Amino acid sequence: ELYDIFKEESKDKWIKEGRREGKKEGRREGIKEGVINTLLMLVKDGIISVEDAAKRANVSISTFQKYLNEKM
């Protein structure tokens, strides 16, 4: 019985940890998406170049160009 209680508590702990990690990852991805969307708008409006935007997004020019083609 004690083993079952420990097993259940351990399971709950891992589930909570998984949720916490999932939320962190979601925030990171959301922030990255927001930055890329902002850079896409700046490129579209002619404020910065694709090259500058790619550099700021920390991706290759070809990758940023793909984002641009997908969103436009």
Secondary structure by P-SEA (a helix, b strand, c coil): caaaaaaaaaaaaaaaaaaaaaaaaaaaaaaaaaaaaaaaaaaaaccccaaaaaaaacccaaaaaaaaaaac
